[in-house]
Each structure stands twice: as structure tokens, then as C-alpha cells.
């Protein structure tokens, strides 16, 4: 595993970051939904502001934690997507208060 793997993992991380940023942008007025781990500059950050990388040359506890945190963000993202549809698969449209 070398640079091609690293390039693929960094591209994957970038896509996850784009997804999390878009969801948080859509939810900015909600204040309830926020991903547990922040992705920034090719690293994922935990609640103690410790950054972890997915680069394959660092197969270690750090790499394992980075994968765990990515999977947790994906799990939250899946839950968010599922919450946007009813049991019939129809999109739930936001309710705007009548003024």
C-alpha cells in the first residue's frame, strides 16, 4: 500500500468533508444536528482537538482512530439522510411557519 492508496483515501476523506459541510450548511438554523468529528485539511479531528490522518504509511492506533471517526461521521450522515424521508420514501419537506 503506497501513494495510490493514500491518494484514494485523501479523495474519500475530501468527499466525506464536502458531504458533512453541506449537511451542516442545510442544518445551520436547526442547531440540533452536528457531526461528531470535524474534517479539515485532510485530517479528522476528535473532541479534544487532536487531529488524525488516513495516510497509509502510518498504520497505527492513529490511523485506526481516524477510520473509526470517519465511519462515525458516515453513520451520522446516513441517519441524517434517512431522516429526510418518510416511511414511504417520500421526501419530508421543511415546514415553514405561517406569518
N, CA, C and O atoms as a Tinker XYZ file with bonds, in Angstrom:
   396  protein
     1  N      0.857000   -1.176000    0.000000    73     2
     2  CA     0.000000    0.000000    0.000000    64     1     3
     3  C      0.895000    1.228000    0.000000    63     2     4     5
     4  O      1.777000    1.366000    0.847000    81     3
     5  N      0.669000    2.081000   -0.918000    73     3     6
     6  CA     1.533000    3.233000   -1.026000    64     5     7
     7  C      0.776000    4.473000   -1.398000    63     6     8     9
     8  O     -0.308000    4.748000   -0.884000    81     7
     9  N      1.370000    5.217000   -2.303000    73     7    10
    10  CA     0.817000    6.526000   -2.614000    64     9    11
    11  C     -0.549000    6.460000   -3.290000    63    10    12    13
    12  O     -1.375000    7.345000   -3.067000    81    11
    13  N     -0.813000    5.446000   -4.107000    73    11    14
    14  CA    -2.138000    5.347000   -4.738000    64    13    15
    15  C     -3.220000    5.145000   -3.681000    63    14    16    17
    16  O     -4.310000    5.709000   -3.779000    81    15
    17  N     -2.913000    4.345000   -2.687000    73    15    18
    18  CA    -3.857000    4.140000   -1.591000    64    17    19
    19  C     -4.075000    5.452000   -0.839000    63    18    20    21
    20  O     -5.211000    5.817000   -0.533000    81    19
    21  N     -2.982000    6.159000   -0.544000    73    19    22
    22  CA    -3.082000    7.455000    0.141000    64    21    23
    23  C     -3.918000    8.444000   -0.666000    63    22    24    25
    24  O     -4.762000    9.145000   -0.107000    81    23
    25  N     -3.690000    8.502000   -1.962000    73    23    26
    26  CA    -4.444000    9.417000   -2.822000    64    25    27
    27  C     -5.934000    9.069000   -2.764000    63    26    28    29
    28  O     -6.783000    9.954000   -2.658000    81    27
    29  N     -6.237000    7.782000   -2.834000    73    27    30
    30  CA    -7.625000    7.339000   -2.757000    64    29    31
    31  C     -8.260000    7.680000   -1.414000    63    30    32    33
    32  O     -9.404000    8.133000   -1.363000    81    31
    33  N     -7.530000    7.465000   -0.337000    73    31    34
    34  CA    -8.066000    7.771000    0.992000    64    33    35
    35  C     -8.263000    9.273000    1.178000    63    34    36    37
    36  O     -9.244000    9.700000    1.787000    81    35
    37  N     -7.343000   10.066000    0.662000    73    35    38
    38  CA    -7.484000   11.522000    0.790000    64    37    39
    39  C     -8.671000   12.024000   -0.048000    63    38    40    41
    40  O     -9.377000   12.948000    0.357000    81    39
    41  N     -8.880000   11.408000   -1.212000    73    39    42
    42  CA   -10.036000   11.780000   -2.041000    64    41    43
    43  C    -11.329000   11.389000   -1.328000    63    42    44    45
    44  O    -12.297000   12.149000   -1.335000    81    43
    45  N    -11.348000   10.219000   -0.721000    73    43    46
    46  CA   -12.515000    9.767000    0.037000    64    45    47
    47  C    -12.793000   10.720000    1.198000    63    46    48    49
    48  O    -13.935000   11.123000    1.416000    81    47
    49  N    -11.752000   11.076000    1.936000    73    47    50
    50  CA   -11.895000   11.997000    3.062000    64    49    51
    51  C    -12.417000   13.351000    2.594000    63    50    52    53
    52  O    -13.238000   13.972000    3.268000    81    51
    53  N    -11.941000   13.804000    1.445000    73    51    54
    54  CA   -12.403000   15.070000    0.884000    64    53    55
    55  C    -13.897000   15.013000    0.567000    63    54    56    57
    56  O    -14.624000   15.972000    0.828000    81    55
    57  N    -14.353000   13.902000    0.009000    73    55    58
    58  CA   -15.779000   13.762000   -0.312000    64    57    59
    59  C    -16.622000   13.726000    0.956000    63    58    60    61
    60  O    -17.698000   14.321000    1.009000    81    59
    61  N    -16.137000   13.030000    1.970000    73    59    62
    62  CA   -16.863000   13.000000    3.244000    64    61    63
    63  C    -16.923000   14.405000    3.836000    63    62    64    65
    64  O    -17.954000   14.813000    4.371000    81    63
    65  N    -15.814000   15.149000    3.739000    73    63    66
    66  CA   -15.802000   16.526000    4.232000    64    65    67
    67  C    -16.824000   17.380000    3.492000    63    66    68    69
    68  O    -17.552000   18.149000    4.119000    81    67
    69  N    -16.889000   17.259000    2.173000    73    67    70
    70  CA   -17.870000   18.023000    1.387000    64    69    71
    71  C    -19.291000   17.683000    1.817000    63    70    72    73
    72  O    -20.137000   18.567000    1.951000    81    71
    73  N    -19.545000   16.397000    2.031000    73    71    74
    74  CA   -20.871000   15.962000    2.460000    64    73    75
    75  C    -21.215000   16.552000    3.830000    63    74    76    77
    76  O    -22.302000   17.101000    4.008000    81    75
    77  N    -20.300000   16.445000    4.797000    73    75    78
    78  CA   -20.586000   16.952000    6.141000    64    77    79
    79  C    -20.796000   18.464000    6.128000    63    78    80    81
    80  O    -21.667000   18.976000    6.831000    81    79
    81  N    -20.002000   19.177000    5.333000    73    79    82
    82  CA   -20.164000   20.633000    5.249000    64    81    83
    83  C    -21.517000   21.003000    4.651000    63    82    84    85
    84  O    -22.155000   21.947000    5.116000    81    83
    85  N    -21.963000   20.278000    3.633000    73    83    86
    86  CA   -23.254000   20.565000    3.005000    64    85    87
    87  C    -24.398000   20.294000    3.976000    63    86    88    89
    88  O    -25.326000   21.096000    4.082000    81    87
    89  N    -24.337000   19.171000    4.682000    73    87    90
    90  CA   -25.394000   18.852000    5.640000    64    89    91
    91  C    -25.436000   19.911000    6.740000    63    90    92    93
    92  O    -26.513000   20.380000    7.107000    81    91
    93  N    -24.279000   20.287000    7.263000    73    91    94
    94  CA   -24.261000   21.293000    8.325000    64    93    95
    95  C    -24.731000   22.656000    7.820000    63    94    96    97
    96  O    -25.324000   23.426000    8.575000    81    95
    97  N    -24.472000   22.955000    6.559000    73    95    98
    98  CA   -24.992000   24.194000    5.964000    64    97    99
    99  C    -26.522000   24.152000    5.907000    63    98   100   101
   100  O    -27.191000   25.135000    6.225000    81    99
   101  N    -27.064000   23.006000    5.497000    73    99   102
   102  CA   -28.517000   22.853000    5.426000    64   101   103
   103  C    -29.163000   22.885000    6.808000    63   102   104   105
   104  O    -30.318000   23.287000    6.949000    81   103
   105  N    -28.422000   22.465000    7.818000    73   103   106
   106  CA   -28.951000   22.366000    9.174000    64   105   107
   107  C    -28.542000   23.542000   10.067000    63   106   108   109
   108  O    -28.774000   23.502000   11.276000    81   107
   109  N    -27.941000   24.583000    9.493000    73   107   110
   110  CA   -27.380000   25.661000   10.318000    64   109   111
   111  C    -28.413000   26.342000   11.205000    63   110   112   113
   112  O    -28.062000   26.827000   12.281000    81   111
   113  N    -29.668000   26.394000   10.790000    73   111   114
   114  CA   -30.707000   27.013000   11.612000    64   113   115
   115  C    -31.276000   26.049000   12.643000    63   114   116   117
   116  O    -31.949000   26.470000   13.584000    81   115
   117  N    -31.012000   24.773000   12.473000    73   115   118
   118  CA   -31.561000   23.745000   13.336000    64   117   119
   119  C    -30.843000   23.686000   14.686000    63   118   120   121
   120  O    -31.483000   23.489000   15.719000    81   119
   121  N    -29.547000   23.853000   14.682000    73   119   122
   122  CA   -28.691000   23.819000   15.876000    64   121   123
   123  C    -28.713000   22.480000   16.614000    63   122   124   125
   124  O    -28.049000   22.334000   17.640000    81   123
   125  N    -29.465000   21.502000   16.107000    73   123   126
   126  CA   -29.545000   20.207000   16.778000    64   125   127
   127  C    -28.549000   19.223000   16.164000    63   126   128   129
   128  O    -27.899000   18.460000   16.878000    81   127
   129  N    -28.437000   19.248000   14.849000    73   127   130
   130  CA   -27.606000   18.259000   14.160000    64   129   131
   131  C    -26.207000   18.796000   13.904000    63   130   132   133
   132  O    -26.042000   19.857000   13.303000    81   131
   133  N    -25.202000   18.060000   14.361000    73   131   134
   134  CA   -23.802000   18.400000   14.090000    64   133   135
   135  C    -23.012000   17.099000   14.106000    63   134   136   137
   136  O    -23.184000   16.273000   15.002000    81   135
   137  N    -22.154000   16.920000   13.124000    73   135   138
   138  CA   -21.337000   15.712000   13.072000    64   137   139
   139  C    -20.383000   15.677000   14.274000    63   138   140   141
   140  O    -19.906000   16.719000   14.724000    81   139
   141  N    -20.111000   14.478000   14.787000    73   139   142
   142  CA   -19.270000   14.386000   15.983000    64   141   143
   143  C    -17.799000   14.709000   15.741000    63   142   144   145
   144  O    -17.101000   15.133000   16.662000    81   143
   145  N    -17.319000   14.512000   14.512000    73   143   146
   146  CA   -15.902000   14.740000   14.224000    64   145   147
   147  C    -15.763000   15.689000   13.046000    63   146   148   149
   148  O    -16.489000   15.583000   12.058000    81   147
   149  N    -14.826000   16.615000   13.161000    73   147   150
   150  CA   -14.612000   17.630000   12.127000    64   149   151
   151  C    -13.499000   17.180000   11.191000    63   150   152   153
   152  O    -12.469000   16.678000   11.640000    81   151
   153  N    -13.706000   17.359000    9.900000    73   151   154
   154  CA   -12.689000   17.039000    8.901000    64   153   155
   155  C    -12.151000   18.360000    8.375000    63   154   156   157
   156  O    -12.911000   19.247000    7.986000    81   155
   157  N    -10.826000   18.477000    8.372000    73   155   158
   158  CA   -10.201000   19.729000    7.965000    64   157   159
   159  C     -8.782000   19.451000    7.477000    63   158   160   161
   160  O     -8.008000   18.774000    8.154000    81   159
   161  N     -8.446000   19.973000    6.306000    73   159   162
   162  CA    -7.091000   19.840000    5.737000    64   161   163
   163  C     -6.595000   18.396000    5.689000    63   162   164   165
   164  O     -5.448000   18.116000    6.037000    81   163
   165  N     -7.459000   17.490000    5.260000    73   163   166
   166  CA    -7.034000   16.105000    5.092000    64   165   167
   167  C     -6.870000   15.324000    6.374000    63   166   168   169
   168  O     -6.276000   14.246000    6.368000    81   167
   169  N     -7.386000   15.847000    7.479000    73   167   170
   170  CA    -7.321000   15.145000    8.756000    64   169   171
   171  C     -8.691000   15.204000    9.414000    63   170   172   173
   172  O     -9.521000   16.050000    9.083000    81   171
   173  N     -8.909000   14.292000   10.346000    73   171   174
   174  CA   -10.146000   14.290000   11.111000    64   173   175
   175  C     -9.803000   14.603000   12.556000    63   174   176   177
   176  O     -8.814000   14.110000   13.098000    81   175
   177  N    -10.636000   15.428000   13.168000    73   175   178
   178  CA   -10.328000   15.966000   14.492000    64   177   179
   179  C    -11.326000   15.432000   15.515000    63   178   180   181
   180  O    -12.531000   15.429000   15.263000    81   179
   181  N    -10.830000   14.980000   16.671000    73   179   182
   182  CA   -11.727000   14.486000   17.710000    64   181   183
   183  C    -12.171000   15.621000   18.629000    63   182   184   185
   184  O    -11.825000   16.781000   18.404000    81   183
   185  N    -12.933000   15.284000   19.659000    73   183   186
   186  CA   -13.485000   16.299000   20.555000    64   185   187
   187  C    -12.414000   16.993000   21.403000    63   186   188   189
   188  O    -12.669000   18.061000   21.961000    81   187
   189  N    -11.234000   16.408000   21.505000    73   187   190
   190  CA   -10.121000   17.028000   22.231000    64   189   191
   191  C     -9.209000   17.829000   21.307000    63   190   192   193
   192  O     -8.111000   18.227000   21.696000    81   191
   193  N     -9.678000   18.062000   20.066000    73   191   194
   194  CA    -8.932000   18.795000   19.039000    64   193   195
   195  C     -7.641000   18.109000   18.612000    63   194   196   197
   196  O     -6.709000   18.764000   18.147000    81   195
   197  N     -7.589000   16.787000   18.771000    73   195   198
   198  CA    -6.453000   16.006000   18.286000    64   197   199
   199  C     -6.774000   15.596000   16.859000    63   198   200   201
   200  O     -7.861000   15.090000   16.580000    81   199
   201  N     -5.821000   15.817000   15.954000    73   199   202
   202  CA    -6.030000   15.517000   14.531000    64   201   203
   203  C     -5.391000   14.182000   14.168000    63   202   204   205
   204  O     -4.297000   13.849000   14.622000    81   203
   205  N     -6.116000   13.420000   13.326000    73   203   206
   206  CA    -5.656000   12.109000   12.881000    64   205   207
   207  C     -5.647000   12.068000   11.358000    63   206   208   209
   208  O     -6.502000   12.663000   10.703000    81   207
   209  N     -4.673000   11.361000   10.807000    73   207   210
   210  CA    -4.548000   11.257000    9.354000    64   209   211
   211  C     -4.901000    9.853000    8.878000    63   210   212   213
   212  O     -4.840000    8.888000    9.640000    81   211
   213  N     -5.270000    9.759000    7.607000    73   211   214
   214  CA    -5.568000    8.466000    6.989000    64   213   215
   215  C     -4.425000    7.968000    6.113000    63   214   216   217
   216  O     -4.589000    6.975000    5.404000    81   215
   217  N     -3.308000    8.612000    6.145000    73   215   218
   218  CA    -2.183000    8.191000    5.303000    64   217   219
   219  C     -1.721000    6.795000    5.702000    63   218   220   221
   220  O     -1.497000    6.512000    6.879000    81   219
   221  N     -1.584000    5.929000    4.702000    73   219   222
   222  CA    -1.286000    4.519000    4.932000    64   221   223
   223  C      0.080000    4.282000    5.568000    63   222   224   225
   224  O      0.282000    3.253000    6.214000    81   223
   225  N      1.003000    5.190000    5.405000    73   223   226
   226  CA     2.333000    4.965000    5.971000    64   225   227
   227  C      2.314000    5.000000    7.497000    63   226   228   229
   228  O      3.305000    4.684000    8.155000    81   227
   229  N      1.173000    5.387000    8.038000    73   227   230
   230  CA     1.056000    5.471000    9.487000    64   229   231
   231  C      0.013000    4.464000    9.962000    63   230   232   233
   232  O     -0.946000    4.838000   10.638000    81   231
   233  N      0.191000    3.182000    9.612000    73   231   234
   234  CA    -0.724000    2.156000   10.114000    64   233   235
   235  C     -0.444000    2.018000   11.599000    63   234   236   237
   236  O      0.507000    1.354000   12.011000    81   235
   237  N     -1.270000    2.642000   12.373000    73   235   238
   238  CA    -1.051000    2.683000   13.807000    64   237   239
   239  C     -2.384000    2.918000   14.490000    63   238   240   241
   240  O     -3.438000    2.884000   13.856000    81   239
   241  N     -2.323000    3.154000   15.779000    73   239   242
   242  CA    -3.530000    3.486000   16.530000    64   241   243
   243  C     -4.151000    4.770000   15.976000    63   242   244   245
   244  O     -5.375000    4.903000   15.939000    81   243
   245  N     -3.309000    5.713000   15.547000    73   243   246
   246  CA    -3.807000    6.967000   14.971000    64   245   247
   247  C     -4.632000    6.694000   13.719000    63   246   248   249
   248  O     -5.720000    7.247000   13.557000    81   247
   249  N     -4.116000    5.843000   12.831000    73   247   250
   250  CA    -4.812000    5.509000   11.586000    64   249   251
   251  C     -6.129000    4.807000   11.879000    63   250   252   253
   252  O     -7.144000    5.081000   11.238000    81   251
   253  N     -6.109000    3.892000   12.859000    73   251   254
   254  CA    -7.307000    3.165000   13.246000    64   253   255
   255  C     -8.365000    4.116000   13.801000    63   254   256   257
   256  O     -9.545000    3.989000   13.477000    81   255
   257  N     -7.944000    5.070000   14.638000    73   255   258
   258  CA    -8.881000    6.049000   15.179000    64   257   259
   259  C     -9.456000    6.920000   14.070000    63   258   260   261
   260  O    -10.648000    7.228000   14.081000    81   259
   261  N     -8.628000    7.318000   13.120000    73   259   262
   262  CA    -9.109000    8.137000   12.008000    64   261   263
   263  C    -10.203000    7.399000   11.248000    63   262   264   265
   264  O    -11.231000    7.991000   10.920000    81   263
   265  N     -9.999000    6.120000   10.965000    73   263   266
   266  CA   -11.024000    5.327000   10.273000    64   265   267
   267  C    -12.292000    5.208000   11.108000    63   266   268   269
   268  O    -13.400000    5.317000   10.582000    81   267
   269  N    -12.131000    4.986000   12.400000    73   267   270
   270  CA   -13.280000    4.892000   13.300000    64   269   271
   271  C    -14.085000    6.193000   13.272000    63   270   272   273
   272  O    -15.314000    6.159000   13.210000    81   271
   273  N    -13.405000    7.328000   13.317000    73   271   274
   274  CA   -14.083000    8.619000   13.337000    64   273   275
   275  C    -14.776000    8.906000   12.006000    63   274   276   277
   276  O    -15.865000    9.478000   11.984000    81   275
   277  N    -14.150000    8.511000   10.903000    73   275   278
   278  CA   -14.771000    8.677000    9.589000    64   277   279
   279  C    -16.057000    7.843000    9.521000    63   278   280   281
   280  O    -17.095000    8.321000    9.063000    81   279
   281  N    -15.972000    6.595000    9.983000    73   279   282
   282  CA   -17.154000    5.731000    9.966000    64   281   283
   283  C    -18.268000    6.288000   10.851000    63   282   284   285
   284  O    -19.447000    6.159000   10.520000    81   283
   285  N    -17.901000    6.904000   11.968000    73   283   286
   286  CA   -18.917000    7.500000   12.840000    64   285   287
   287  C    -19.598000    8.676000   12.137000    63   286   288   289
   288  O    -20.820000    8.813000   12.204000    81   287
   289  N    -18.821000    9.518000   11.466000    73   287   290
   290  CA   -19.423000   10.621000   10.709000    64   289   291
   291  C    -20.331000   10.089000    9.603000    63   290   292   293
   292  O    -21.404000   10.643000    9.363000    81   291
   293  N    -19.907000    9.015000    8.927000    73   291   294
   294  CA   -20.744000    8.424000    7.880000    64   293   295
   295  C    -22.040000    7.853000    8.465000    63   294   296   297
   296  O    -23.103000    7.960000    7.852000    81   295
   297  N    -21.948000    7.255000    9.638000    73   295   298
   298  CA   -23.142000    6.725000   10.301000    64   297   299
   299  C    -24.115000    7.856000   10.622000    63   298   300   301
   300  O    -25.319000    7.721000   10.406000    81   299
   301  N    -23.601000    8.962000   11.134000    73   299   302
   302  CA   -24.447000   10.120000   11.426000    64   301   303
   303  C    -25.035000   10.678000   10.130000    63   302   304   305
   304  O    -26.199000   11.076000   10.086000    81   303
   305  N    -24.216000   10.701000    9.075000    73   303   306
   306  CA   -24.703000   11.187000    7.788000    64   305   307
   307  C    -25.818000   10.325000    7.245000    63   306   308   309
   308  O    -26.798000   10.845000    6.711000    81   307
   309  N    -25.689000    9.015000    7.373000    73   307   310
   310  CA   -26.734000    8.097000    6.934000    64   309   311
   311  C    -28.020000    8.334000    7.723000    63   310   312   313
   312  O    -29.113000    8.327000    7.155000    81   311
   313  N    -27.888000    8.541000    9.027000    73   311   314
   314  CA   -29.067000    8.827000    9.857000    64   313   315
   315  C    -29.728000   10.131000    9.412000    63   314   316   317
   316  O    -30.954000   10.229000    9.373000    81   315
   317  N    -28.910000   11.130000    9.075000    73   315   318
   318  CA   -29.471000   12.411000    8.625000    64   317   319
   319  C    -30.233000   12.224000    7.312000    63   318   320   321
   320  O    -31.354000   12.713000    7.169000    81   319
   321  N    -29.631000   11.519000    6.358000    73   319   322
   322  CA   -30.292000   11.286000    5.070000    64   321   323
   323  C    -31.603000   10.540000    5.299000    63   322   324   325
   324  O    -32.626000   10.901000    4.718000    81   323
   325  N    -31.586000    9.511000    6.133000    73   323   326
   326  CA   -32.800000    8.739000    6.397000    64   325   327
   327  C    -33.880000    9.610000    7.029000    63   326   328   329
   328  O    -35.067000    9.390000    6.786000    81   327
   329  N    -33.490000   10.590000    7.830000    73   327   330
   330  CA   -34.467000   11.457000    8.495000    64   329   331
   331  C    -35.147000   12.421000    7.522000    63   330   332   333
   332  O    -36.126000   13.075000    7.881000    81   331
   333  N    -34.642000   12.510000    6.318000    73   331   334
   334  CA   -35.204000   13.422000    5.324000    64   333   335
   335  C    -36.338000   12.800000    4.522000    63   334   336   337
   336  O    -36.926000   13.463000    3.667000    81   335
   337  N    -36.656000   11.521000    4.789000    73   335   338
   338  CA   -37.688000   10.795000    4.049000    64   337   339
   339  C    -38.637000   10.105000    5.014000    63   338   340   341
   340  O    -38.236000    9.673000    6.095000    81   339
   341  N    -39.915000   10.003000    4.610000    73   339   342
   342  CA   -40.887000    9.288000    5.433000    64   341   343
   343  C    -40.806000    7.785000    5.151000    63   342   344   345
   344  O    -39.968000    7.336000    4.368000    81   343
   345  N    -41.677000    7.023000    5.792000    73   343   346
   346  CA   -41.623000    5.565000    5.656000    64   345   347
   347  C    -41.974000    5.079000    4.248000    63   346   348   349
   348  O    -41.697000    3.929000    3.907000    81   347
   349  N    -42.578000    5.937000    3.431000    73   347   350
   350  CA   -42.891000    5.575000    2.043000    64   349   351
   351  C    -41.795000    5.995000    1.073000    63   350   352   353
   352  O    -41.922000    5.792000   -0.134000    81   351
   353  N    -40.728000    6.576000    1.592000    73   351   354
   354  CA   -39.637000    7.011000    0.736000    64   353   355
   355  C    -39.848000    8.388000    0.138000    63   354   356   357
   356  O    -39.082000    8.812000   -0.727000    81   355
   357  N    -40.875000    9.090000    0.588000    73   355   358
   358  CA   -41.143000   10.440000    0.093000    64   357   359
   359  C    -40.336000   11.450000    0.903000    63   358   360   361
   360  O    -40.181000   11.315000    2.117000    81   359
   361  N    -39.835000   12.446000    0.217000    73   359   362
   362  CA   -39.050000   13.477000    0.887000    64   361   363
   363  C    -39.924000   14.268000    1.848000    63   362   364   365
   364  O    -41.042000   14.656000    1.509000    81   363
   365  N    -39.410000   14.502000    3.040000    73   363   366
   366  CA   -40.108000   15.315000    4.027000    64   365   367
   367  C    -39.716000   16.763000    3.775000    63   366   368   369
   368  O    -38.553000   17.137000    3.925000    81   367
   369  N    -40.686000   17.563000    3.396000    73   367   370
   370  CA   -40.407000   18.961000    3.104000    64   369   371
   371  C    -40.416000   19.763000    4.394000    63   370   372   373
   372  O    -41.222000   19.492000    5.285000    81   371
   373  N    -39.526000   20.752000    4.507000    73   371   374
   374  CA   -39.492000   21.550000    5.726000    64   373   375
   375  C    -40.793000   22.348000    5.895000    63   374   376   377
   376  O    -41.365000   22.859000    4.932000    81   375
   377  N    -41.230000   22.432000    7.135000    73   375   378
   378  CA   -42.445000   23.179000    7.439000    64   377   379
   379  C    -42.038000   24.599000    7.789000    63   378   380   381
   380  O    -41.229000   24.824000    8.690000    81   379
   381  N    -42.611000   25.555000    7.063000    73   379   382
   382  CA   -42.323000   26.962000    7.330000    64   381   383
   383  C    -43.479000   27.539000    8.120000    63   382   384   385
   384  O    -44.638000   27.339000    7.756000    81   383
   385  N    -43.182000   28.253000    9.196000    73   383   386
   386  CA   -44.274000   28.830000    9.993000    64   385   387
   387  C    -45.061000   29.866000    9.176000    63   386   388   389
   388  O    -44.492000   30.612000    8.379000    81   387
   389  N    -46.350000   29.890000    9.392000    73   387   390
   390  CA   -47.212000   30.867000    8.725000    64   389   391
   391  C    -47.160000   32.152000    9.526000    63   390   392   393
   392  O    -47.384000   32.163000   10.736000    81   391
   393  N    -46.855000   33.246000    8.816000    73   391   394
   394  CA   -46.735000   34.540000    9.488000    64   393   395
   395  C    -47.923000   35.396000    9.160000    63   394   396
   396  O    -48.015000   36.530000    9.629000    81   395
